[in-house]
Amino acid sequence: QTRGLMAGPSMRPQEGQGVTPRRAVLYVPGSDERKLAKLSGLTVDCAVMDCEDGVAANRKDVARETIRKTLGSLHLPTVGDLAVRINAVDSGLAEDDLKEVLQAERLPDTLMIPKVESVSHLQWLADKLSAHFGPNPPSSPFKLVIFVESALGLLRLANICEEGQRLSRTTPFFTLEGVVFGSDDFCADIGATRTPEATELLYARQKVVTIAKAYRLQAIDLVHIDYKDLDSLEKQSLEGARMGFTGKQVIHPNQIPIVQKAFSPSPERMEWAKALIEAFEEHQHSGKGAFTFRDSMIDMPLVLQARNILKMADVTKDKPQ
Ligand code: 1VU
């Protein structure tokens, strides 16, 4: 095997990441009952009942009420993680979204907060949850996924992640698990023009992955909006996986299997990783650091990459592609 074959989905051992795979993250507009009902027939790592961009401004009330009812009534055994995305904290809509969702008979597993630009947005969430639950916090904290969608949000992302982790440790309300890159709002914010190759987003994507992984969080890549072009979706998904993203946002059911496959280690990569680790252990016993394996030089960084692959395989082993 060549070094080229070593590229692909990888996962460092990460706090809060091990138990909730989010290879595909599917948005469903909260105002669309028909699409919400479709969820009961879909197999997907994460489904997001959306109050935000997928919902017209004059349907926000309908969306929050429909989501509350649907959370209580739909049985979704093949959806791994059920999330609700509320509107941005600065939108003036978020409080009403949260209030309605918290009245649901079954609460979502995950809360998603878009357009996070300041640590105060996370403090706002902690305060609202504290006011709602009082001295009786939920038996398990919500999982929290935040969105970076602007230049300011990206510049401040490290501080925001740090505050998210502090609040995860010091309050019983949420555990920060991931960061989503909202590429289209980001493009609008910096005045970039979207291209099929997404070269204009390379720096931001790499920065999102780097910061998210520095804080042991999941990094979720951009949406492929040309949802009928599945070839280019596959290409972009594999690229995101090679860059270190743990998953990708999707908007249509047909995108799910392609994305989940792209973010899962292939059988060839798992075989490579297992064999490499066996070879590494044998060489360690004989006191050798660097060694040759299938014509490549192997040392500790490659061993860590191989361990990432096996960890990712373990996390997704019972999950269909
Ligand atoms: O044949 P049926 O009517 O029974 O089902 C259709 C359709 O309803 C269903 N479907 C979906 N079900 C659940 N979730 C979805 N997201 C979803 N999309 C479609 O699948 C069957 C086939 O659908 P289709 O090919 O006829 O497609 P439509 O014309 O119905 O819908 C296409 C769009 C793109 C409008 C639809 O997929 C959609 O609304 N997607 C979500 C868009 C969205 O939420 N955007 C905002 C989030 S993206 C973002 O914020 C970037 C950060």
Boltz pocket constraint, residues with backbone or C-beta under 6 A from the ligand:
constraints:
  - pocket:
      binder: B
      contacts: [[A, 26], [A, 27], [A, 28], [A, 29], [A, 34], [A, 35], [A, 36], [A, 38], [A, 39], [A, 50], [A, 53], [A, 54], [A, 181], [A, 182], [A, 183], [A, 184], [A, 223], [A, 227], [A, 249], [A, 250], [A, 251], [A, 252], [A, 253]]
      max_distance: 6.0
